[in-house]
């Protein structure tokens, strides 16, 4: 499960092309379950990773009606991690440590629909794809049982698809 909160700015160059940039807070939640020797030692732990994203993307619009528009966008984002994460399972059988990369680039794409009003602003519903250009980081799991010591490594992808609900304030320029 991922939770995000963003602030975006949009600059219109033509009626159909805009540039969008901003800052996003992203919290990725991972659930881990592990066992050794066919369930004789079992552990579970949740892992949360916070990153900040600086997206920049180009949007193109297609007018579907008087107030309805469809848009598609593509771009890149710079992702900056907040901190490394480590934890021990509730039963103290396992420990886990995640090594998160400090900086990462991602490809972003978006498709959605806008309802535009002159007085109330723009209401947006769409979907986004974020694909990191390299893994988000590496996770290490260790058994703390002296008789069954195991060490396992894996990569965290960090890629996600999201449903986006956005609101854009009305730009009241006088012409």
Secondary structure as the mmCIF struct_conf table of DSSP 4:
data_model
#
loop_
_struct_conf.conf_type_id
_struct_conf.id
_struct_conf.beg_label_comp_id
_struct_conf.beg_label_asym_id
_struct_conf.beg_label_seq_id
_struct_conf.end_label_comp_id
_struct_conf.end_label_asym_id
_struct_conf.end_label_seq_id
STRN STRN1 UNK A 2 UNK A 12
BEND BEND1 UNK A 13 UNK A 16
STRN STRN2 UNK A 17 UNK A 36
TURN_TY1_P TURN_TY1_P1 UNK A 37 UNK A 40
STRN STRN3 UNK A 41 UNK A 63
BEND BEND2 UNK A 65 UNK A 67
STRN STRN4 UNK A 68 UNK A 81
STRN STRN5 UNK A 85 UNK A 88
TURN_TY1_P TURN_TY1_P2 UNK A 90 UNK A 91
BEND BEND3 UNK A 92 UNK A 93
STRN STRN6 UNK A 94 UNK A 100
BEND BEND4 UNK A 102 UNK A 102
STRN STRN7 UNK A 103 UNK A 117
TURN_TY1_P TURN_TY1_P3 UNK A 118 UNK A 120
STRN STRN8 UNK A 121 UNK A 132
BEND BEND5 UNK A 133 UNK A 134
BEND BEND6 UNK A 136 UNK A 136
STRN STRN9 UNK A 137 UNK A 143
HELX_RH_3T_P HELX_RH_3T_P1 UNK A 146 UNK A 148
STRN STRN10 UNK A 151 UNK A 156
STRN STRN11 UNK A 160 UNK A 168
#
